Amino acid sequence: MSKEIIEAKQQVVAEIAQQLHDAQSTVVVEYRGLKVSEMTELRRILRAENIGFKVYKNKLVQRAVEQEGMTELVEHLVGPNAVAFGRDDAVAPARALADFAKKHDALVIKAGYVEGKYLPQEEMMAVAKLPNREGMYSMLLGCLQAPVSKFARVVKAVADSREDGAAAAAE
């Protein structure tokens, strides 16, 4: 192999390693059987959510994941694979890919990493069911507001009952 080819491959491995390092989540998927138009649609959907998606040679991804300490992914790097990198939202890649896979059986989520933790396929599918960041914030706010609103309703009910009792006594 020529020196230029080796240097080019080393640059690609460094690029993959950097994306793995910077991503909040990484998902490995098999796309065998998807048509070009379906892949284009998938890329468009992922791009809209700021999710990187690229097809690399498995050997280059293997070197990058080993370099980043994500060795559990090596066993999944067989066949035609693509890698999705979630930059902003850790749940977004799994959710977007799972939604797409519901309509296109050829796309298979193999495994991934979410915030530094390895997740096999079953756990990635569970993560895919989680709401996005804004949804989680609204759920948290709902939980925080629930006790306060219940307390306010109780106070109002007590006040209303006292008013009703005072009005009845005045008659």
N, C-alpha and C positions, 0 to 999 in steps of 0.2 A: 504494500500500500504506500502511496506517495505521501510525502510529508504534508502537502497541502490538504489532502483528504483527511489525514489524521487531525490536523489543526482545525479543519471545518467541523469534524465530529466533536472535538473537544469543546468548541464554541457552542454547539447545539446542546451538549450535555450541561455546560455552564448555564445556558439560557433556561433549560428545563429546571435545573437545580434552583436557580434564582426565583422562578415562578412558583416552585414548590415551597420555597422559603417564605415568599411574600404572601402567598394565598392563605386565607382563613380556612378554606376547605379545598380538597382535591378529590375528584371522582374519576375512576377508571371505568369506561364503558366499552362494550363490544358493539360495533355497528354493522356487523356482517349481515348483508341482505337489505340494507337501506338503499334506496335509489338516490341518485344525485340530487334530485329535486327535494327529497326528504331531508337529506343532509343540509342542503341550502336553507330549508325552512328551520331546521334545528339550530343552525348557526345564527340565523336572524333572531330567533327567540332568545338564545343565550346572550347575544350581543346587546339586546335591548335591556337585559338585566345586569350588564357589565360583568359577564362571565366569559373568561377566556376558554377557548375550545380548540384543540389542535390535535392532529394525528402525527405521531412521531414513530420512529422505528423503536420496537420494543427493547432492543439492546441498549439504545441510548437512554431511554426512560429508566431502564433497570440500573444503569450506572448512576443516573441522577438520584434515584430514590435511595440507593445504597449510600451515596455521598451525603444525603440529607437525613439518613437514619430511619427511613421509612421502608425497611426491608420486607415488611409483611406484604407489600404490594407486588413484590417480585413474582410470586406464584400466579398472580392474575395477569401477567404480561405475556399472554399467549394468544395468538390469533390477531385479527384486525381490531386494534384498540385505539381509542382516542382518550384524551385527558381533558377534563374540565377544571378550571381554576376559579374559585370564588374569591373575589377580591374584597367586596364590600359587605356581603351578607353570607355568613357561614352556611346557612340552610338553603340559600337560593339555588346552587347548582343541583343538589339532590332533588329539590322540589321541581325545578324546571325539567330535569331529565326524566323524573318519574312521571310527570304529566305527559311528556312527549311519548314515553314508553307505553303508556296506557293505550294510545292510539296507533302506535307502531310497534308491533311485537318483535321486530328485528333488533331493536335497541335494548341491550341488556346492561343493567348496572351491575358491575362486578364487585367493587369495594371502593373504599376511599379513606380519607383522613379529614376529620373535622376538628379544627382548633387543636391540632397536635395529637389527636387520638385516632388510632386505627379502628375502622368500622367495617365489618364484613357486609355482604349484600343485604341480609335481613335488617341489620341495624341502620344501614343507609336508607332503606325503604321506610323505616320508622322515622328517621330524621326528616325525610321528604314530606311527611304528614304534618310537621310542625309549621306554624304560621311564620310569616316573615317578621323582621325586626319590629316594624310598626305594629303588627298584629300582637306581638308579644308585649310591647309597651302598653297597648290598650288593654290587654288582659290584666297586666300588672296594675294599671290604674284602676280598673274595675274592682280588683281585689282590695286595693287600698281604700277605695271610696265606699265599698259595701258596708263596712261597720259604721262609718260616719252617717251614711244615708239611713241605715236602719235606726240608729240612735235618734236622728232628726225626726223620723216618722213616729217613734215611740213618744218623744217629747210632744210632738204635735197632737197625737192621740190623747195624751194625758191632759194637755191644755184644752182640747176640744171637749173632753169628758167633764172637766171642771166647769167650763162655760155652760155646758148643757145642764149640769147639776145646779149651778147658780141660777140659771134661767128658770128651772123647774121650781126651785125654792122660792123665787120671787113671785111666782104665780100663786 
